[in-house]
Amino acid sequence: MFKIQPGLFIYYYRGYDLEELAQYSTFEEVAYLLWLGRLPAGAELERFKAELAGRRKPPGHVDEAVRIA
């Protein structure tokens, strides 16, 4: 899962260089990799983004409390 190349300061997660992931991947791509063990392909990424966006909305009672305040 996580591999370190001694003396080279290269870190890998599931075969991906962490520096490259940080530089070239989106938050959603890395979250998908961490949760599901692989990078998403095409439509998977769009569905995952939509799922995450849907979870960002606060529950109705919280939304109402913020509007009242």
Secondary structure as GFF3:
##gff-version 3
##sequence-region A 1 69
A	DSSP	beta_strand	2	5	.	.	.	ID=ss1
A	DSSP	beta_strand	10	13	.	.	.	ID=ss2
A	DSSP	beta_strand	16	17	.	.	.	ID=ss3
A	DSSP	alpha_helix	18	24	.	.	.	ID=ss4
A	DSSP	alpha_helix	27	36	.	.	.	ID=ss5
A	DSSP	alpha_helix	43	56	.	.	.	ID=ss6
A	DSSP	alpha_helix	60	68	.	.	.	ID=ss7
###
